[in-house]
């Protein structure tokens, strides 16, 4: 396996800890994402134990680069971070698993073996976050211009007023509104503003984000 972590002490600790496992052999160590990609391409390890936040190239980008160029290599993320954004980036990059650095040695060793077999391995908190995210309804994403138009609508401006304020034609304002209505699955301006407040797309007037 290849260890990728920007902290030498962490790499040394992992190497020492995993050396007790007869079937696990550390073939290389990388101090950043770019080095991890280079070493993976040269060494073709079965598993790369990948930290996420590293200089030069972060773990998610390094994971994607390794998987696109190293056939048969699996990437197992091992990090201290379990935020939704970190998890999603790692999963989208193709990581086989996602573990936290407080994982006990025996579980880590078994996770590495499972990753080498191509099995998905997720720390319980990470799995719970992914399930919660999948169950949650998706929030429509408006473009910056659509958000400006809807904000103006929330302020009570008419289409001509919005056009003058944003320096766009009235027809363009109407086009933006049609797209906004479609994304929010509503039929009128009031419903669009109300739903945008409810979903957090627009800050509620007088609220903490106003």
N, C-alpha and C positions, 0 to 999 in steps of 0.2 A: 504494500500500500504506500501511497504518497501522502505526507502530512503537509497541509498548507495553512499556516498561521503566522501572523506578523510578530508574534511574541516568542522569542527563542526559548524562554523558560517553559512556556506552554508546550511547545514542540518537544522539548527534552522530556517533560513530564509524561506526555503521551507516549513517546517512544519507549521510555522506561517502563511505563505501566503495561503497554501492549507486548513488550518483549517476553513477558511471562507466559504468553499464549504461543504454544509451539507452532501453530499453523498460521500465525500472523507475522509477516516480515515487513519492516519498514525499509523501502528501497530508496527513498529520497525525502528531502524536506525543502519546502519553499516558504519564503518570507513575505511574498505578496502574490496577488493573483496572476500577474504576467509571468512570474517565475514558475508558478504552478502549471500554467499552460505549457510553457517550454519543457519543463521536466516531464509532464505527462506524455507529451508527444515523443520524447526521447526514451522514456522508461516503460511506457505502456502498462501502468499498474492496473491491477484488478479493481482497486477502490482508491479514490482520492478522498481523504478526510479534510473537508473544506470549511475554513472559517469564512464568515460573510464580510465583515468590515475590515478591509485591508487596503494599503496604499497601492498606487499604480493601476490596479484593476481590482474591483471588489469581487467577492466570492460568487455572486450571481452571474456576472459577466464571464468570469473565469470558467464557471460550470458550463455555460452555454458553449464557450469556445472549445473546451475539452471534449464535450460530448459530440461536437460537430467534426472533430478531427481525430478522435481516439476511439476507434471501434472496439467495443467490449469493455471499456472502462466505465465504472459506475462512480457517481459522486454522492457522498454522504455528508451533508452539512452538519457541522458541530460548532455551535455558537452560544453566546450568552444571551442573544436577542430573540424574543419571541413575539415581536410586534406583527400585526397583520401584514403590513407592507413588506417586511423582511420575508415572512413565510411565503407570501404570494409570489414574490420575485424569485425565490429559490425554487418553488414548485414549477413556475412557468419556465425557468431556465432548464428544467429537466432533471433536477436532483432526485435521486432514488429515495432519499430519506432526509429527515430533519431532526436532529437531536440537540439537547442542551448540554452545556459543559458540566452540569452537575450529575450527569448520567453515571451510575456506578460502573466500575470496570467490567464486571461480568456482562452487564447489559450492553455496554458499548462493544465489547468483543463479539457478542452474538449478533448485534446490529450490523457490524462490518461483514460478518459471514453472510448474513441475510442479503445485504446490499450486493455482495459479490455474486449471489445467486439471482440477482435481479428483482428481489422482493422489496416492497415499499416498507420503510421503517419510519414511524413518526412518534416523537415524544408525546405522551398523553395530553399535555397542555396544547401542543401544536395541533394534534388531531382534533381536539375540541374546538379550537379556533377555526379550523378549516370547515368543520361540519356546521358551525354557527354561521360562518360566512356564506356557505352554500344555501343554507335555509333562509337567510335574510333576503328579502326582495331587493332586486337591483335598483339603485337610484339612477334615474336618467341623467345623462351627462349633457349639459348645454354648452355650446361654444361660448367664448367670451362675449361675442357680439350678441348672441341670443340672451345671455344673462343681462347685458346692458339694456336690451329692449324690454325684457320682462321686468327689470328693476324700474324702468321708466313707466311701464304700465302700472306697476304697483303704486307709483306716485300719482297716478291718476291722469297721466298725459295722454292726449289723443295721438292717433297715428301721425298727423301732420306735425304735431309738436315734437314727437319722438324723432321724426326725420330731421327736423331742423336742429335739434339738440345733438344728434349723432352724425350730422352731415351726410345723411343718406336719403334716398328718395322714398316717398310714401309707399310705392310699390314694393320696395325692398323691405320696408318695415312689415308689410303684410306677409311677404314671403317668410320672414323670420318668425312671425306669429304662427303661421301655418305649421312650420317645423316644430315650434315650441308646443303647440297643441298636440301634435302627433306624438312627440316624445313623452309628454306628460299624460297622454290619453285623456284629454279633456276637450270640450267643445267651445269654451268661451274664455274671455279674459279673466273674469272673476275666479272661475274654477282653476285657471292656470296659476294665478297668484296664490290662491289658497293652498293648492297642492304643493307649490314651490316652498311656501312657508313650512308646511307639514313635513316635507322631506329634507328640510335644511338647505335647499338650494339657494334660497334667499334668506337673509337674517330677518327675524321677526322684529318689527318696529318696537323700539323700547326695550328689546332683549339685550342680553350681555354682549352679543356680537354686532349690535346695531351701531 
